[in-house]
Amino acid sequence: MTASRTSKLPPLDWLRSFEAAARLLNFTAAAAELGLTQAAISQHVRSLEDRLRQPLFIRLARGVELTPEGAAYLPHLQSAFAVIGNSTRELFEPRTIQSVTIRSPISFAVLMIAPILPEMAKSLPFVQLQIETIHTPADYGERSGVLDIRFGNGSFAGRQADRLTRETLIPMAAPSLAKAPDWTQLPMLTVVGAREMWGEWFAAARMTPAIGPTHKFDSFVTALEAAKHGAGMVLGSRPLADAALNDGSLVTLSDFALSSGAGHYLTAPSGAHLSRAEDDVRHWFATVFGRRMNDRPPH
């Protein structure tokens, strides 16, 4: 008698431990999320690696990183868990429309969330999304909330985080301005606050910016719109600026792209009990944006 196909699958608890540890890049945080010990998470991952005969993590002095094999495996598991979860709920649990509030920087809300709402409506028909935009980090503390989009390195006090983007920065301008003999002479469009990185970009590119007129904006999306209309050059944050590159309203001015090391994360209070709809949204965002990170084409 031949063995069943399911007997060849690794145990579910190993897969759940790997998915949580890979998503959070932290065994301790994964243990807290799953209600296990850090030792149990570590043992599950080791057992899975032994079964697959492939290392899935690179163990560092502080934390872990995914190996290429682990990074490739993660989105497939997340997709499979989402299918199982959605099927179980659709077949055995009655659904009513539930509202989910997400607080987000206005640029991410406009450039990244708004375009995927039709896709989300098909995947999560019982979720009604309410977007609240914020302009400064202090805005997060003004209202209590569960799901937030935050920008940073993934470490947010008291919150668990799912990475959605990996930011790279590259100068961009409207096609008409890109024809200038020296693009560094173009008016510079800047975003006030901690996100301003023109100086870091020119230093990393080993170039000296020309001293010229500068226009300042309080959000990246506003600076991006000004650049599309020919007001000057903007330090484009990818993937936020990808749509403008794809439709040709902006073009890159240099081949050098600076990785900031930061990105956008969907966060929730550590250990919080999420509603069914909030959990659906969290996993859907992680899956969709995780797939887009892996599939993002160069420009």
N, C-alpha and C positions, 0 to 999 in steps of 0.2 A: 504494500500500500504506500503510495507516495505521500509525502508530508504535505499538509495544507499550505497554501500560500501565506496565510497569516502567521504560521509558525516561524517563518523566516524573518518576520518583522521584529525589531528590537522592542522590549517591553515599553509600554506607554509611559511609565513613570520616568524611565531614562530619557525619553524624547521630551517630556514636559520639562524636566530639569534642564536639559540642553537648551530648549527654546527660550526659557526664562533667563538663563545665564548668558546666552548669546545676545538676546535683546537688550539686557541691562548691562552686559559686559562686567558683571560683578556677581560672584557666587553667593556672597552674603545677602545682597539685595534679592537675588533669586530665591534664596532660602526663606527670607521673610515673606515674599509674595506667595510662595507655595505652602507655607506653614511647615517647613522642614528645617533640619539643621544644615549648616554650611558643609559639615562632613558628609551628610547624605547627598547633597547636590554634587559634591566633588566625586563621591563614589559612583553615582549614577553616570556622570560624564565620563569617568575613567572606564566604566563598564561598556558604555556606548562606543568609546574610541577603540577598545579592545575588540568589540564585535565587528566594527567597521574596518578595523585594521588601518585606521587613519587618525592622526592627531587633529582635533577640532579646535583646540585652543593653543595659544602660545602663552605659557605662564610667565608673568613678569614679576618684578619685585613688588610692584603696586598694581594689582589688577591683572586682567587678562586681555588678550586680543584674539580675534578669530583667525584661524588659518584660512587660506583660500578655499579649502574643502569645507570648512565650517561655514564660511560666508555663503558658499553656494548652496549648502544644505538648508540653511535657516529659512529662506523664503518658501521653500517647498513644504517644510513642516508647518509654517504659519498658515499657508494656504490650506493644507490638509486639516488642521485644527479648526480653521474658520468654516470649512465645508461641513465638518462633523457637527460643530456647534450650531451653525445655522440650520442644518437639517433636523437636528434634534429639537430645536426650539420651534421650528415651523411645523413639525409633525405632532408634537406632543404638548406644546404650550400655547394657549390662546394669546393673541397679540392685540394690544391697543396702542394707539399712537402715543409715544412718549417724547417729551421735549428734553433736549440735551443742550446745555450752554457751554460754549467754548470761548474763552477770552484769548485774543490773539493780537499781535502787532498788526497794525493796519496794512502794512505792505504785504505780509504773509496772507492775510485774509483776502486781499484784493487779487494778488497775483497767483496764489497757490490753492486756496480753499475754494474761492468762487468758481474757478473753471471745472472743478471736479464734483460740484454739487449734483449735476444730472446723473453722473455715474453712481454717486452715493445713494441717490433716491431709488435707483434700480436695485442696488444691493441691500439697502436698509430701508425698505418702504415704510416701516413703522416708526422711523426716527424723524423727529422734527428738530432741525438744528437752529439754535439761536446764537449768532455770532456777536460778541461784544469786543470792540476794538480798543486797544490800549496804545498809548504813545510813549510812556516812560515806564521803567521797571517799577517805580513807586505805585503806578496804577494798579498793579496786581494786589496790593494790600488794601485797597479801598473797599473792595467788595469780596465777600466770601464766595469761593467757587471751587469746583472740583477739577475740571479739565482746563488746562492752560497750555497755550503754545508759548514756549520760551526760547530765547536765543542764548546760546552759551556753549560751554564745553561739556555739558551733560550732568554737571554736579549742581544740584539745586537743593538747598537745605530743606529737609523734611518732605521731599517729593521724589517719587520714582519717575523715570523719564524714558520715553521711547524715541530714539533718533529718527527724524524725518528727512533731514537734508544734511549735506556736507558742503559747506560754502567754499567757493573759489571766487577770486576777484580779478577782473580784467577790465581795462579801459574800453569804453564804448562810446559811440556817437552816431548821429544820423548819417546815412550814406553821403549826403551832400557835403558834410563837414569832414568826412574821412578822406576827401580828396586834397585837403590842405597839405602844402609841402612839409610842414612840421606840425604834427598834431599836438605836440606838447605846448604849442602857443595858443591852443583853443581855450576859451573860457572854461573854468573848472567848476563843476557842480558838486557841492559837498552836502553831506548829511550831518547835522550837528549832533554832538554827543559822542559816546564811546565807540560808535560804529565807524567814525571817520578814520579811514586807513589809507588815504592817498600817500601820506609820508612813508608808511611801511611798504606800499607797493613800489614806489620809485626807488627806495633804498634796496629792496630785494631784487629789483630789475637792474640795479646799478646805473640808474639814469638820474638826471637832474631836471626837475620840473621847471618850466619857465614861470616867471612871476607875471601873472596876468590877472584879469578880472575873475572874481569868484562869486558865484551865487550860492546861497545857503538855504537848505530846506529842512523841515522837521520830520520828514519821513522819506524813506527810499523810494516809495512808489511815486511821490510827487517829483523828486529829482529825475526819476526814470522818464516820466511823461515830458518833462522839460527837455531832456536830451532827445527824445523822439521828435520833438518839434524844432530841433536845431539850436537850442539855447547854449549848448556847449557839450563837453565830454563828462561822462559819469563813470565812476568806478563801479562797474556792473557786478552785482552779486548774483552768481549762478548757484542754484537753478532759478532764482526769482526772475532773472532777466531772460531766461531761455525763450519764452514766448516771443519777446521782441526780436531776438536773434532769428528765431524760426520764421517769422513773418517778414523779415527784412527791414523793419522800421529802425533797427539799430544794427551796427556792424562793429566788430572788434577792431581796435586800433593797434594792438600788439599781439604777438604770439605768446607772450609771457603771462601765465595765470598764477596768481598767488593763492595758495591754500591757507585759509585763516585758521584751520584746525577746529573751528567752531561750526555750529549749525543750529537748526531749529529742532526742538523736541516737543512732543506731546507729553505733558506732565500731569500727575495726579498726586494727592497726598499719600505719603507712604503708609501702607497698611489700611487705606480707606476701603470701605465696602462700596464698590461701584454698583449703580443700578444696572439692570440688564442692558438698557439702551446705551448707557455710558460705556459699559464694557464692550458692546458691539462696535461703537464708534472708535474706541481706543484701538481695538484689534484691526479694524478696517483701515484706519489711518496708517498704522504701523505696516500693514501688509502692502497697501497701495504705494506709499511713499518709499518703502524698502525696495519694492520692485523697480521703482523709477530711479532710485540711486544706482542700482545695478545696471540699468539699461540706458542711462543718460548718455547721449552721444556727445563727442567733442565738437567744438566749434573752432 
